[in-house]
């Protein structure tokens, strides 16, 4: 979706982002209709987060998009784990105002960021466009995301840049994580970048430079897809 995003992805995935920071993929309806039923997200939150990640990593000729990869499912599952509750974050007083260079300086857990941020996002787009975020077309959603990334749109409670960075981070994690966590459906992202996954033995290939690895990726759960990477 943006240049900052592309710099964090592996080189093969960089081709999916334009030099101006806005995806050039064809507009597609969002969100996808998943068989998975969210546990943490409400119905409208599920629609909103799905519509959001669809624009961060849209489906195109290079490979699957965030919806194809079941990224919203990954995020929903994470919110019900200790990570979602911020269990490893220091969120207790005393609170001392300091510089962001010292790391995360908010009191929101990931669950708080999503619950308060998604609602605020829909309120903001209702005021601007007369529709919630998930009902905007792709161009409108791209415009809103660009404003959020730069902090040029005001959301109540949760700063727009914080919500954007949280969803972007979790989107990338879900896209490239092992499928055991709910994302990277059928290891599509791994196949796109040529990553073999959790195979235990590569000794036959360590000196075969420039050759394409012919075996399909393997997940931590032992699942294998058809076709090589």
Secondary structure, DSSP 8 states (H G I E B T S, - for coil): --HHHHHHS-HHHHTTS-TTSS--S-----S---SS--SSS-HHHHHHHHHHHHHHS--BTTB--TTTTTHHHHHHHHHTSTTTTTTTS---S------GGGS------HHHHHHHHHHHHHHHHHHHHSS-GGGS-HHHHHHHHHHHHHT-S--SSS-HHHHHHHHHHHHHHHHHS-GGGS-SGGGHHHHHHT--BS-S--GGGTT-TT----S--B-TT--B-SS--
